[in-house]
Amino acid sequence: MVALSRSTPRVTACPLPPVRGLNREQASAYVGVSTSLFDEMVKDGRMPRPKRPNGRTVWDRLQLDRAFDRLPGGDIDEGGEWDVET
């Protein structure tokens, strides 16, 4: 048996994975827009509708990722004012 010294840190828990369910403020911040724009994006279908477990309103982070990937712009082959000419 190995005795732990008082200076040896004791691990009591594993780090938690990233939160999957985000509230409205967290979800809007996650995709980088204001809550009012986020609400508009949910209403017009650009962002997913929330899930409602036990009366809570939460957005699935993975669904937000997929919706964000479908937004226009940022494609490599798409020209734009931020392109750098070499």
PDB file of N, CA, C and O in Angstrom:
ATOM      1  N   MET A   1       0.836  -1.175   0.000  1.00  0.00           N
ATOM      2  CA  MET A   1       0.000   0.000   0.000  1.00  0.00           C
ATOM      3  C   MET A   1       0.883   1.241   0.000  1.00  0.00           C
ATOM      4  O   MET A   1       1.863   1.309   0.742  1.00  0.00           O
ATOM      5  N   VAL A   2       0.538   2.221  -0.830  1.00  0.00           N
ATOM      6  CA  VAL A   2       1.302   3.455  -0.926  1.00  0.00           C
ATOM      7  C   VAL A   2       0.591   4.526  -0.119  1.00  0.00           C
ATOM      8  O   VAL A   2      -0.599   4.782  -0.306  1.00  0.00           O
ATOM      9  N   ALA A   3       1.328   5.136   0.765  1.00  0.00           N
ATOM     10  CA  ALA A   3       0.745   6.210   1.577  1.00  0.00           C
ATOM     11  C   ALA A   3       0.880   7.532   0.828  1.00  0.00           C
ATOM     12  O   ALA A   3       1.934   7.827   0.264  1.00  0.00           O
ATOM     13  N   LEU A   4      -0.182   8.322   0.824  1.00  0.00           N
ATOM     14  CA  LEU A   4      -0.144   9.628   0.199  1.00  0.00           C
ATOM     15  C   LEU A   4       0.361  10.655   1.189  1.00  0.00           C
ATOM     16  O   LEU A   4      -0.082  10.699   2.336  1.00  0.00           O
ATOM     17  N   SER A   5       1.279  11.469   0.746  1.00  0.00           N
ATOM     18  CA  SER A   5       1.742  12.534   1.634  1.00  0.00           C
ATOM     19  C   SER A   5       0.715  13.657   1.643  1.00  0.00           C
ATOM     20  O   SER A   5      -0.154  13.710   0.773  1.00  0.00           O
ATOM     21  N   ARG A   6       0.807  14.532   2.592  1.00  0.00           N
ATOM     22  CA  ARG A   6      -0.132  15.643   2.692  1.00  0.00           C
ATOM     23  C   ARG A   6      -0.009  16.599   1.514  1.00  0.00           C
ATOM     24  O   ARG A   6      -0.958  17.321   1.207  1.00  0.00           O
ATOM     25  N   SER A   7       1.136  16.617   0.852  1.00  0.00           N
ATOM     26  CA  SER A   7       1.328  17.533  -0.275  1.00  0.00           C
ATOM     27  C   SER A   7       0.822  16.954  -1.601  1.00  0.00           C
ATOM     28  O   SER A   7       0.747  17.676  -2.596  1.00  0.00           O
ATOM     29  N   THR A   8       0.477  15.672  -1.627  1.00  0.00           N
ATOM     30  CA  THR A   8      -0.031  15.048  -2.840  1.00  0.00           C
ATOM     31  C   THR A   8      -1.487  15.478  -3.054  1.00  0.00           C
ATOM     32  O   THR A   8      -2.340  15.222  -2.203  1.00  0.00           O
ATOM     33  N   PRO A   9      -1.774  16.131  -4.189  1.00  0.00           N
ATOM     34  CA  PRO A   9      -3.163  16.542  -4.419  1.00  0.00           C
ATOM     35  C   PRO A   9      -4.065  15.327  -4.582  1.00  0.00           C
ATOM     36  O   PRO A   9      -3.666  14.309  -5.148  1.00  0.00           O
ATOM     37  N   ARG A  10      -5.254  15.450  -4.089  1.00  0.00           N
ATOM     38  CA  ARG A  10      -6.216  14.356  -4.158  1.00  0.00           C
ATOM     39  C   ARG A  10      -7.241  14.672  -5.243  1.00  0.00           C
ATOM     40  O   ARG A  10      -7.863  15.733  -5.222  1.00  0.00           O
ATOM     41  N   VAL A  11      -7.411  13.773  -6.169  1.00  0.00           N
ATOM     42  CA  VAL A  11      -8.386  13.942  -7.237  1.00  0.00           C
ATOM     43  C   VAL A  11      -9.730  13.446  -6.728  1.00  0.00           C
ATOM     44  O   VAL A  11      -9.871  12.293  -6.321  1.00  0.00           O
ATOM     45  N   THR A  12     -10.718  14.340  -6.758  1.00  0.00           N
ATOM     46  CA  THR A  12     -12.030  13.949  -6.250  1.00  0.00           C
ATOM     47  C   THR A  12     -13.085  13.842  -7.346  1.00  0.00           C
ATOM     48  O   THR A  12     -14.133  13.229  -7.142  1.00  0.00           O
ATOM     49  N   ALA A  13     -12.817  14.433  -8.501  1.00  0.00           N
ATOM     50  CA  ALA A  13     -13.806  14.376  -9.582  1.00  0.00           C
ATOM     51  C   ALA A  13     -13.118  14.556 -10.924  1.00  0.00           C
ATOM     52  O   ALA A  13     -12.061  15.180 -11.025  1.00  0.00           O
ATOM     53  N   CYS A  14     -13.732  14.006 -11.933  1.00  0.00           N
ATOM     54  CA  CYS A  14     -13.251  14.191 -13.299  1.00  0.00           C
ATOM     55  C   CYS A  14     -13.843  15.488 -13.849  1.00  0.00           C
ATOM     56  O   CYS A  14     -14.949  15.868 -13.463  1.00  0.00           O
ATOM     57  N   PRO A  15     -13.127  16.174 -14.745  1.00  0.00           N
ATOM     58  CA  PRO A  15     -13.722  17.368 -15.340  1.00  0.00           C
ATOM     59  C   PRO A  15     -14.968  17.012 -16.141  1.00  0.00           C
ATOM     60  O   PRO A  15     -15.029  15.968 -16.791  1.00  0.00           O
ATOM     61  N   LEU A  16     -15.940  17.881 -16.086  1.00  0.00           N
ATOM     62  CA  LEU A  16     -17.186  17.643 -16.819  1.00  0.00           C
ATOM     63  C   LEU A  16     -17.014  17.979 -18.291  1.00  0.00           C
ATOM     64  O   LEU A  16     -16.242  18.875 -18.632  1.00  0.00           O
ATOM     65  N   PRO A  17     -17.715  17.281 -19.162  1.00  0.00           N
ATOM     66  CA  PRO A  17     -17.684  17.640 -20.584  1.00  0.00           C
ATOM     67  C   PRO A  17     -18.424  18.962 -20.779  1.00  0.00           C
ATOM     68  O   PRO A  17     -19.117  19.418 -19.870  1.00  0.00           O
ATOM     69  N   PRO A  18     -18.285  19.586 -21.956  1.00  0.00           N
ATOM     70  CA  PRO A  18     -19.002  20.839 -22.209  1.00  0.00           C
ATOM     71  C   PRO A  18     -20.511  20.653 -22.010  1.00  0.00           C
ATOM     72  O   PRO A  18     -21.064  19.593 -22.306  1.00  0.00           O
ATOM     73  N   VAL A  19     -21.154  21.689 -21.510  1.00  0.00           N
ATOM     74  CA  VAL A  19     -22.600  21.660 -21.301  1.00  0.00           C
ATOM     75  C   VAL A  19     -23.283  21.489 -22.645  1.00  0.00           C
ATOM     76  O   VAL A  19     -22.910  22.145 -23.618  1.00  0.00           O
ATOM     77  N   ARG A  20     -24.267  20.624 -22.712  1.00  0.00           N
ATOM     78  CA  ARG A  20     -24.967  20.379 -23.971  1.00  0.00           C
ATOM     79  C   ARG A  20     -26.218  21.223 -24.098  1.00  0.00           C
ATOM     80  O   ARG A  20     -26.521  21.709 -25.188  1.00  0.00           O
ATOM     81  N   GLY A  21     -26.951  21.411 -23.017  1.00  0.00           N
ATOM     82  CA  GLY A  21     -28.176  22.199 -23.053  1.00  0.00           C
ATOM     83  C   GLY A  21     -27.907  23.628 -22.610  1.00  0.00           C
ATOM     84  O   GLY A  21     -27.448  23.860 -21.492  1.00  0.00           O
ATOM     85  N   LEU A  22     -28.191  24.580 -23.481  1.00  0.00           N
ATOM     86  CA  LEU A  22     -27.924  25.987 -23.202  1.00  0.00           C
ATOM     87  C   LEU A  22     -29.224  26.767 -23.088  1.00  0.00           C
ATOM     88  O   LEU A  22     -30.159  26.537 -23.856  1.00  0.00           O
ATOM     89  N   ASN A  23     -29.287  27.695 -22.127  1.00  0.00           N
ATOM     90  CA  ASN A  23     -30.469  28.554 -22.058  1.00  0.00           C
ATOM     91  C   ASN A  23     -30.395  29.606 -23.174  1.00  0.00           C
ATOM     92  O   ASN A  23     -29.416  29.649 -23.919  1.00  0.00           O
ATOM     93  N   ARG A  24     -31.406  30.437 -23.289  1.00  0.00           N
ATOM     94  CA  ARG A  24     -31.504  31.392 -24.402  1.00  0.00           C
ATOM     95  C   ARG A  24     -30.293  32.326 -24.462  1.00  0.00           C
ATOM     96  O   ARG A  24     -29.729  32.536 -25.536  1.00  0.00           O
ATOM     97  N   GLU A  25     -29.897  32.877 -23.338  1.00  0.00           N
ATOM     98  CA  GLU A  25     -28.763  33.796 -23.314  1.00  0.00           C
ATOM     99  C   GLU A  25     -27.466  33.086 -23.687  1.00  0.00           C
ATOM    100  O   GLU A  25     -26.655  33.618 -24.445  1.00  0.00           O
ATOM    101  N   GLN A  26     -27.275  31.874 -23.148  1.00  0.00           N
ATOM    102  CA  GLN A  26     -26.077  31.106 -23.470  1.00  0.00           C
ATOM    103  C   GLN A  26     -26.058  30.709 -24.944  1.00  0.00           C
ATOM    104  O   GLN A  26     -25.015  30.781 -25.594  1.00  0.00           O
ATOM    105  N   ALA A  27     -27.207  30.292 -25.470  1.00  0.00           N
ATOM    106  CA  ALA A  27     -27.285  29.859 -26.866  1.00  0.00           C
ATOM    107  C   ALA A  27     -26.986  31.018 -27.810  1.00  0.00           C
ATOM    108  O   ALA A  27     -26.253  30.846 -28.784  1.00  0.00           O
ATOM    109  N   SER A  28     -27.540  32.188 -27.535  1.00  0.00           N
ATOM    110  CA  SER A  28     -27.273  33.342 -28.402  1.00  0.00           C
ATOM    111  C   SER A  28     -25.803  33.731 -28.330  1.00  0.00           C
ATOM    112  O   SER A  28     -25.194  34.040 -29.354  1.00  0.00           O
ATOM    113  N   ALA A  29     -25.225  33.720 -27.129  1.00  0.00           N
ATOM    114  CA  ALA A  29     -23.803  34.035 -26.986  1.00  0.00           C
ATOM    115  C   ALA A  29     -22.940  32.983 -27.682  1.00  0.00           C
ATOM    116  O   ALA A  29     -21.906  33.313 -28.261  1.00  0.00           O
ATOM    117  N   TYR A  30     -23.361  31.719 -27.628  1.00  0.00           N
ATOM    118  CA  TYR A  30     -22.613  30.627 -28.252  1.00  0.00           C
ATOM    119  C   TYR A  30     -22.465  30.838 -29.756  1.00  0.00           C
ATOM    120  O   TYR A  30     -21.411  30.557 -30.326  1.00  0.00           O
ATOM    121  N   VAL A  31     -23.525  31.333 -30.396  1.00  0.00           N
ATOM    122  CA  VAL A  31     -23.444  31.567 -31.846  1.00  0.00           C
ATOM    123  C   VAL A  31     -23.023  33.000 -32.160  1.00  0.00           C
ATOM    124  O   VAL A  31     -22.883  33.357 -33.330  1.00  0.00           O
ATOM    125  N   GLY A  32     -22.820  33.825 -31.132  1.00  0.00           N
ATOM    126  CA  GLY A  32     -22.244  35.149 -31.338  1.00  0.00           C
ATOM    127  C   GLY A  32     -23.207  36.233 -31.766  1.00  0.00           C
ATOM    128  O   GLY A  32     -22.811  37.168 -32.462  1.00  0.00           O
ATOM    129  N   VAL A  33     -24.471  36.130 -31.364  1.00  0.00           N
ATOM    130  CA  VAL A  33     -25.456  37.146 -31.730  1.00  0.00           C
ATOM    131  C   VAL A  33     -26.220  37.593 -30.481  1.00  0.00           C
ATOM    132  O   VAL A  33     -26.165  36.936 -29.441  1.00  0.00           O
ATOM    133  N   SER A  34     -26.929  38.715 -30.596  1.00  0.00           N
ATOM    134  CA  SER A  34     -27.749  39.191 -29.488  1.00  0.00           C
ATOM    135  C   SER A  34     -28.935  38.251 -29.282  1.00  0.00           C
ATOM    136  O   SER A  34     -29.276  37.460 -30.162  1.00  0.00           O
ATOM    137  N   THR A  35     -29.553  38.348 -28.114  1.00  0.00           N
ATOM    138  CA  THR A  35     -30.714  37.499 -27.852  1.00  0.00           C
ATOM    139  C   THR A  35     -31.874  37.839 -28.786  1.00  0.00           C
ATOM    140  O   THR A  35     -32.616  36.948 -29.197  1.00  0.00           O
ATOM    141  N   SER A  36     -32.037  39.124 -29.126  1.00  0.00           N
ATOM    142  CA  SER A  36     -33.140  39.493 -30.030  1.00  0.00           C
ATOM    143  C   SER A  36     -32.903  38.934 -31.436  1.00  0.00           C
ATOM    144  O   SER A  36     -33.843  38.458 -32.073  1.00  0.00           O
ATOM    145  N   LEU A  37     -31.667  38.985 -31.927  1.00  0.00           N
ATOM    146  CA  LEU A  37     -31.379  38.400 -33.239  1.00  0.00           C
ATOM    147  C   LEU A  37     -31.520  36.880 -33.171  1.00  0.00           C
ATOM    148  O   LEU A  37     -32.016  36.260 -34.112  1.00  0.00           O
ATOM    149  N   PHE A  38     -31.091  36.286 -32.077  1.00  0.00           N
ATOM    150  CA  PHE A  38     -31.233  34.836 -31.916  1.00  0.00           C
ATOM    151  C   PHE A  38     -32.702  34.434 -31.977  1.00  0.00           C
ATOM    152  O   PHE A  38     -33.055  33.461 -32.644  1.00  0.00           O
ATOM    153  N   ASP A  39     -33.565  35.187 -31.276  1.00  0.00           N
ATOM    154  CA  ASP A  39     -35.011  34.908 -31.308  1.00  0.00           C
ATOM    155  C   ASP A  39     -35.538  34.967 -32.741  1.00  0.00           C
ATOM    156  O   ASP A  39     -36.340  34.128 -33.150  1.00  0.00           O
ATOM    157  N   GLU A  40     -35.085  35.959 -33.493  1.00  0.00           N
ATOM    158  CA  GLU A  40     -35.503  36.103 -34.896  1.00  0.00           C
ATOM    159  C   GLU A  40     -35.025  34.908 -35.721  1.00  0.00           C
ATOM    160  O   GLU A  40     -35.758  34.403 -36.571  1.00  0.00           O
ATOM    161  N   MET A  41     -33.803  34.463 -35.470  1.00  0.00           N
ATOM    162  CA  MET A  41     -33.239  33.337 -36.209  1.00  0.00           C
ATOM    163  C   MET A  41     -33.969  32.033 -35.884  1.00  0.00           C
ATOM    164  O   MET A  41     -34.126  31.176 -36.754  1.00  0.00           O
ATOM    165  N   VAL A  42     -34.412  31.879 -34.639  1.00  0.00           N
ATOM    166  CA  VAL A  42     -35.207  30.701 -34.265  1.00  0.00           C
ATOM    167  C   VAL A  42     -36.556  30.777 -34.974  1.00  0.00           C
ATOM    168  O   VAL A  42     -37.039  29.783 -35.517  1.00  0.00           O
ATOM    169  N   LYS A  43     -37.154  31.953 -34.964  1.00  0.00           N
ATOM    170  CA  LYS A  43     -38.480  32.131 -35.574  1.00  0.00           C
ATOM    171  C   LYS A  43     -38.457  31.843 -37.075  1.00  0.00           C
ATOM    172  O   LYS A  43     -39.387  31.230 -37.600  1.00  0.00           O
ATOM    173  N   ASP A  44     -37.394  32.283 -37.776  1.00  0.00           N
ATOM    174  CA  ASP A  44     -37.358  32.070 -39.229  1.00  0.00           C
ATOM    175  C   ASP A  44     -36.664  30.766 -39.637  1.00  0.00           C
ATOM    176  O   ASP A  44     -36.514  30.490 -40.827  1.00  0.00           O
ATOM    177  N   GLY A  45     -36.241  29.961 -38.651  1.00  0.00           N
ATOM    178  CA  GLY A  45     -35.707  28.635 -38.952  1.00  0.00           C
ATOM    179  C   GLY A  45     -34.205  28.556 -39.148  1.00  0.00           C
ATOM    180  O   GLY A  45     -33.680  27.474 -39.407  1.00  0.00           O
ATOM    181  N   ARG A  46     -33.498  29.675 -39.030  1.00  0.00           N
ATOM    182  CA  ARG A  46     -32.037  29.610 -39.179  1.00  0.00           C
ATOM    183  C   ARG A  46     -31.378  28.939 -37.984  1.00  0.00           C
ATOM    184  O   ARG A  46     -30.303  28.352 -38.109  1.00  0.00           O
ATOM    185  N   MET A  47     -32.020  29.025 -36.832  1.00  0.00           N
ATOM    186  CA  MET A  47     -31.562  28.339 -35.628  1.00  0.00           C
ATOM    187  C   MET A  47     -32.650  27.361 -35.195  1.00  0.00           C
ATOM    188  O   MET A  47     -33.828  27.584 -35.474  1.00  0.00           O
ATOM    189  N   PRO A  48     -32.264  26.280 -34.515  1.00  0.00           N
ATOM    190  CA  PRO A  48     -33.253  25.264 -34.120  1.00  0.00           C
ATOM    191  C   PRO A  48     -34.182  25.761 -33.019  1.00  0.00           C
ATOM    192  O   PRO A  48     -33.874  26.699 -32.284  1.00  0.00           O
ATOM    193  N   ARG A  49     -35.329  25.095 -32.936  1.00  0.00           N
ATOM    194  CA  ARG A  49     -36.257  25.365 -31.834  1.00  0.00           C
ATOM    195  C   ARG A  49     -35.707  24.716 -30.571  1.00  0.00           C
ATOM    196  O   ARG A  49     -34.962  23.739 -30.647  1.00  0.00           O
ATOM    197  N   PRO A  50     -36.066  25.249 -29.424  1.00  0.00           N
ATOM    198  CA  PRO A  50     -35.549  24.674 -28.174  1.00  0.00           C
ATOM    199  C   PRO A  50     -36.240  23.371 -27.799  1.00  0.00           C
ATOM    200  O   PRO A  50     -37.326  23.057 -28.287  1.00  0.00           O
ATOM    201  N   LYS A  51     -35.589  22.633 -26.930  1.00  0.00           N
ATOM    202  CA  LYS A  51     -36.193  21.461 -26.285  1.00  0.00           C
ATOM    203  C   LYS A  51     -36.777  21.956 -24.963  1.00  0.00           C
ATOM    204  O   LYS A  51     -36.338  22.979 -24.436  1.00  0.00           O
ATOM    205  N   ARG A  52     -37.746  21.248 -24.434  1.00  0.00           N
ATOM    206  CA  ARG A  52     -38.398  21.694 -23.199  1.00  0.00           C
ATOM    207  C   ARG A  52     -38.493  20.560 -22.175  1.00  0.00           C
ATOM    208  O   ARG A  52     -39.586  20.076 -21.883  1.00  0.00           O
ATOM    209  N   PRO A  53     -37.346  20.137 -21.629  1.00  0.00           N
ATOM    210  CA  PRO A  53     -37.394  19.093 -20.601  1.00  0.00           C
ATOM    211  C   PRO A  53     -37.926  19.658 -19.278  1.00  0.00           C
ATOM    212  O   PRO A  53     -37.379  20.616 -18.731  1.00  0.00           O
ATOM    213  N   ASN A  54     -38.993  19.050 -18.783  1.00  0.00           N
ATOM    214  CA  ASN A  54     -39.586  19.446 -17.503  1.00  0.00           C
ATOM    215  C   ASN A  54     -39.851  20.945 -17.398  1.00  0.00           C
ATOM    216  O   ASN A  54     -39.668  21.539 -16.336  1.00  0.00           O
ATOM    217  N   GLY A  55     -40.276  21.546 -18.489  1.00  0.00           N
ATOM    218  CA  GLY A  55     -40.637  22.956 -18.467  1.00  0.00           C
ATOM    219  C   GLY A  55     -39.484  23.923 -18.675  1.00  0.00           C
ATOM    220  O   GLY A  55     -39.712  25.124 -18.821  1.00  0.00           O
ATOM    221  N   ARG A  56     -38.269  23.437 -18.693  1.00  0.00           N
ATOM    222  CA  ARG A  56     -37.117  24.305 -18.979  1.00  0.00           C
ATOM    223  C   ARG A  56     -36.986  24.472 -20.478  1.00  0.00           C
ATOM    224  O   ARG A  56     -37.357  23.578 -21.239  1.00  0.00           O
ATOM    225  N   THR A  57     -36.465  25.604 -20.908  1.00  0.00           N
ATOM    226  CA  THR A  57     -36.243  25.864 -22.325  1.00  0.00           C
ATOM    227  C   THR A  57     -34.740  25.847 -22.570  1.00  0.00           C
ATOM    228  O   THR A  57     -34.010  26.715 -22.089  1.00  0.00           O
ATOM    229  N   VAL A  58     -34.283  24.838 -23.331  1.00  0.00           N
ATOM    230  CA  VAL A  58     -32.849  24.706 -23.610  1.00  0.00           C
ATOM    231  C   VAL A  58     -32.613  24.379 -25.076  1.00  0.00           C
ATOM    232  O   VAL A  58     -33.422  23.717 -25.726  1.00  0.00           O
ATOM    233  N   TRP A  59     -31.491  24.858 -25.574  1.00  0.00           N
ATOM    234  CA  TRP A  59     -31.074  24.564 -26.941  1.00  0.00           C
ATOM    235  C   TRP A  59     -29.939  23.558 -26.890  1.00  0.00           C
ATOM    236  O   TRP A  59     -29.036  23.663 -26.060  1.00  0.00           O
ATOM    237  N   ASP A  60     -29.995  22.588 -27.782  1.00  0.00           N
ATOM    238  CA  ASP A  60     -28.968  21.559 -27.899  1.00  0.00           C
ATOM    239  C   ASP A  60     -27.757  22.169 -28.607  1.00  0.00           C
ATOM    240  O   ASP A  60     -27.863  22.633 -29.742  1.00  0.00           O
ATOM    241  N   ARG A  61     -26.615  22.164 -27.933  1.00  0.00           N
ATOM    242  CA  ARG A  61     -25.393  22.751 -28.484  1.00  0.00           C
ATOM    243  C   ARG A  61     -25.020  22.125 -29.827  1.00  0.00           C
ATOM    244  O   ARG A  61     -24.540  22.825 -30.718  1.00  0.00           O
ATOM    245  N   LEU A  62     -25.233  20.825 -29.983  1.00  0.00           N
ATOM    246  CA  LEU A  62     -24.884  20.160 -31.242  1.00  0.00           C
ATOM    247  C   LEU A  62     -25.803  20.605 -32.374  1.00  0.00           C
ATOM    248  O   LEU A  62     -25.354  20.746 -33.512  1.00  0.00           O
ATOM    249  N   GLN A  63     -27.090  20.828 -32.076  1.00  0.00           N
ATOM    250  CA  GLN A  63     -28.008  21.352 -33.094  1.00  0.00           C
ATOM    251  C   GLN A  63     -27.626  22.782 -33.474  1.00  0.00           C
ATOM    252  O   GLN A  63     -27.734  23.169 -34.637  1.00  0.00           O
ATOM    253  N   LEU A  64     -27.181  23.562 -32.492  1.00  0.00           N
ATOM    254  CA  LEU A  64     -26.721  24.921 -32.786  1.00  0.00           C
ATOM    255  C   LEU A  64     -25.505  24.885 -33.709  1.00  0.00           C
ATOM    256  O   LEU A  64     -25.393  25.702 -34.623  1.00  0.00           O
ATOM    257  N   ASP A  65     -24.597  23.942 -33.473  1.00  0.00           N
ATOM    258  CA  ASP A  65     -23.420  23.797 -34.340  1.00  0.00           C
ATOM    259  C   ASP A  65     -23.838  23.514 -35.783  1.00  0.00           C
ATOM    260  O   ASP A  65     -23.319  24.126 -36.716  1.00  0.00           O
ATOM    261  N   ARG A  66     -24.781  22.584 -35.959  1.00  0.00           N
ATOM    262  CA  ARG A  66     -25.221  22.227 -37.319  1.00  0.00           C
ATOM    263  C   ARG A  66     -25.920  23.406 -37.996  1.00  0.00           C
ATOM    264  O   ARG A  66     -25.704  23.664 -39.180  1.00  0.00           O
ATOM    265  N   ALA A  67     -26.761  24.123 -37.237  1.00  0.00           N
ATOM    266  CA  ALA A  67     -27.454  25.281 -37.799  1.00  0.00           C
ATOM    267  C   ALA A  67     -26.450  26.368 -38.167  1.00  0.00           C
ATOM    268  O   ALA A  67     -26.584  27.003 -39.213  1.00  0.00           O
ATOM    269  N   PHE A  68     -25.460  26.587 -37.331  1.00  0.00           N
ATOM    270  CA  PHE A  68     -24.446  27.597 -37.606  1.00  0.00           C
ATOM    271  C   PHE A  68     -23.659  27.238 -38.868  1.00  0.00           C
ATOM    272  O   PHE A  68     -23.344  28.112 -39.676  1.00  0.00           O
ATOM    273  N   ASP A  69     -23.342  25.954 -39.036  1.00  0.00           N
ATOM    274  CA  ASP A  69     -22.622  25.503 -40.233  1.00  0.00           C
ATOM    275  C   ASP A  69     -23.424  25.770 -41.507  1.00  0.00           C
ATOM    276  O   ASP A  69     -22.838  25.984 -42.568  1.00  0.00           O
ATOM    277  N   ARG A  70     -24.763  25.761 -41.415  1.00  0.00           N
ATOM    278  CA  ARG A  70     -25.604  25.988 -42.591  1.00  0.00           C
ATOM    279  C   ARG A  70     -25.784  27.469 -42.929  1.00  0.00           C
ATOM    280  O   ARG A  70     -26.293  27.793 -44.002  1.00  0.00           O
ATOM    281  N   LEU A  71     -25.378  28.366 -42.042  1.00  0.00           N
ATOM    282  CA  LEU A  71     -25.533  29.795 -42.326  1.00  0.00           C
ATOM    283  C   LEU A  71     -24.678  30.184 -43.529  1.00  0.00           C
ATOM    284  O   LEU A  71     -23.602  29.623 -43.731  1.00  0.00           O
ATOM    285  N   PRO A  72     -25.147  31.136 -44.322  1.00  0.00           N
ATOM    286  CA  PRO A  72     -24.370  31.542 -45.492  1.00  0.00           C
ATOM    287  C   PRO A  72     -23.106  32.303 -45.086  1.00  0.00           C
ATOM    288  O   PRO A  72     -23.021  32.891 -44.008  1.00  0.00           O
ATOM    289  N   GLY A  73     -22.132  32.266 -45.992  1.00  0.00           N
ATOM    290  CA  GLY A  73     -20.902  33.012 -45.785  1.00  0.00           C
ATOM    291  C   GLY A  73     -19.809  32.171 -45.164  1.00  0.00           C
ATOM    292  O   GLY A  73     -20.061  31.127 -44.561  1.00  0.00           O
ATOM    293  N   GLY A  74     -18.585  32.653 -45.326  1.00  0.00           N
ATOM    294  CA  GLY A  74     -17.457  31.995 -44.708  1.00  0.00           C
ATOM    295  C   GLY A  74     -16.912  30.797 -45.446  1.00  0.00           C
ATOM    296  O   GLY A  74     -15.975  30.152 -44.975  1.00  0.00           O
ATOM    297  N   ASP A  75     -17.488  30.482 -46.610  1.00  0.00           N
ATOM    298  CA  ASP A  75     -16.980  29.347 -47.371  1.00  0.00           C
ATOM    299  C   ASP A  75     -15.644  29.726 -48.000  1.00  0.00           C
ATOM    300  O   ASP A  75     -15.438  30.879 -48.381  1.00  0.00           O
ATOM    301  N   ILE A  76     -14.752  28.774 -48.108  1.00  0.00           N
ATOM    302  CA  ILE A  76     -13.415  29.025 -48.627  1.00  0.00           C
ATOM    303  C   ILE A  76     -13.454  29.535 -50.064  1.00  0.00           C
ATOM    304  O   ILE A  76     -12.681  30.422 -50.423  1.00  0.00           O
ATOM    305  N   ASP A  77     -14.347  28.985 -50.890  1.00  0.00           N
ATOM    306  CA  ASP A  77     -14.383  29.380 -52.298  1.00  0.00           C
ATOM    307  C   ASP A  77     -15.228  30.635 -52.549  1.00  0.00           C
ATOM    308  O   ASP A  77     -15.386  31.060 -53.693  1.00  0.00           O
ATOM    309  N   GLU A  78     -15.765  31.218 -51.487  1.00  0.00           N
ATOM    310  CA  GLU A  78     -16.590  32.403 -51.616  1.00  0.00           C
ATOM    311  C   GLU A  78     -15.708  33.633 -51.504  1.00  0.00           C
ATOM    312  O   GLU A  78     -15.018  33.800 -50.498  1.00  0.00           O
ATOM    313  N   GLY A  79     -15.711  34.503 -52.515  1.00  0.00           N
ATOM    314  CA  GLY A  79     -14.920  35.724 -52.466  1.00  0.00           C
ATOM    315  C   GLY A  79     -15.543  36.718 -51.513  1.00  0.00           C
ATOM    316  O   GLY A  79     -16.745  36.675 -51.252  1.00  0.00           O
ATOM    317  N   GLY A  80     -14.719  37.616 -50.994  1.00  0.00           N
ATOM    318  CA  GLY A  80     -15.249  38.615 -50.095  1.00  0.00           C
ATOM    319  C   GLY A  80     -14.250  39.721 -49.847  1.00  0.00           C
ATOM    320  O   GLY A  80     -13.090  39.637 -50.251  1.00  0.00           O
ATOM    321  N   GLU A  81     -14.718  40.762 -49.175  1.00  0.00           N
ATOM    322  CA  GLU A  81     -13.872  41.924 -48.954  1.00  0.00           C
ATOM    323  C   GLU A  81     -12.702  41.629 -48.030  1.00  0.00           C
ATOM    324  O   GLU A  81     -11.746  42.403 -48.002  1.00  0.00           O
ATOM    325  N   TRP A  82     -12.741  40.541 -47.274  1.00  0.00           N
ATOM    326  CA  TRP A  82     -11.667  40.244 -46.333  1.00  0.00           C
ATOM    327  C   TRP A  82     -10.606  39.339 -46.945  1.00  0.00           C
ATOM    328  O   TRP A  82      -9.624  39.000 -46.284  1.00  0.00           O
ATOM    329  N   ASP A  83     -10.794  38.949 -48.196  1.00  0.00           N
ATOM    330  CA  ASP A  83      -9.794  38.108 -48.843  1.00  0.00           C
ATOM    331  C   ASP A  83      -8.489  38.878 -48.995  1.00  0.00           C
ATOM    332  O   ASP A  83      -8.485  40.072 -49.294  1.00  0.00           O
ATOM    333  N   VAL A  84      -7.392  38.177 -48.784  1.00  0.00           N
ATOM    334  CA  VAL A  84      -6.078  38.786 -48.925  1.00  0.00           C
ATOM    335  C   VAL A  84      -5.489  38.309 -50.234  1.00  0.00           C
ATOM    336  O   VAL A  84      -5.414  37.109 -50.501  1.00  0.00           O
ATOM    337  N   GLU A  85      -5.070  39.270 -51.049  1.00  0.00           N
ATOM    338  CA  GLU A  85      -4.442  38.892 -52.316  1.00  0.00           C
ATOM    339  C   GLU A  85      -2.974  38.629 -52.083  1.00  0.00           C
ATOM    340  O   GLU A  85      -2.305  39.358 -51.352  1.00  0.00           O
ATOM    341  N   THR A  86      -2.470  37.559 -52.724  1.00  0.00           N
ATOM    342  CA  THR A  86      -1.053  37.231 -52.570  1.00  0.00           C
ATOM    343  C   THR A  86      -0.311  37.472 -53.842  1.00  0.00           C
ATOM    344  O   THR A  86       0.898  37.251 -53.902  1.00  0.00           O
TER     345      THR A  86
END
